[in-house]
Amino acid sequence: MDVTGNVQFVISSQATKALDLSTPSDTISFQTKYSFTDGTGANKANQHWSDTRTLADGASEELDLAGGLTDAFGDTVTFTKIKTLYIRNNSADANLIIGGAAANGFTAMFGGTDDTLILPAGAAVMLCASSHATGYAVTADTGDLLQIEHDGTGDDSLTYDIVIIGEVA
């Protein structure tokens, strides 16, 4: 499989304030684009995986980044490095908790085993380290479980979208 692509961050915001004789404005326009080609190392990736997943009220799951995922072609994915991680909480009223796996947690982006990120209803997060040669390291059997948890609030189940781009050995 060959993997190539782009990841982009785009921010466009304008603030205005009406005064007596004028309406000054301040515009923020920011764009960063990360491109990658097939392979390993800086600006490279050789695997991607995506899904829309559902969690019951209060449920959690651990995504095994090193051997527990299956790609669109039916092949087992064993990430060794994560270059881009995107997660969107599609819930209208429940939080999604990312990280904090009890054992063998993928903590490269958190700094510790108990650290988590709370993604409110409707929110999204994207981390991109495609230009970094090592990205976020995945260590099979000791640091490869990404825990995703429904916080138990709101109505019933929630869905979330996830995209992972990275390297396999």
Secondary structure as GFF3:
##gff-version 3
##sequence-region A 1 169
A	DSSP	beta_strand	5	16	.	.	.	ID=ss1
A	DSSP	beta_strand	25	38	.	.	.	ID=ss2
A	DSSP	beta_strand	44	45	.	.	.	ID=ss3
A	DSSP	beta_strand	47	55	.	.	.	ID=ss4
A	DSSP	beta_strand	60	64	.	.	.	ID=ss5
A	DSSP	beta_strand	66	70	.	.	.	ID=ss6
A	DSSP	beta_strand	76	89	.	.	.	ID=ss7
A	DSSP	beta_strand	96	99	.	.	.	ID=ss8
A	DSSP	beta_strand	116	119	.	.	.	ID=ss9
A	DSSP	beta_strand	124	128	.	.	.	ID=ss10
A	DSSP	beta_strand	136	137	.	.	.	ID=ss11
A	DSSP	beta_strand	145	150	.	.	.	ID=ss12
A	DSSP	beta_strand	158	168	.	.	.	ID=ss13
###
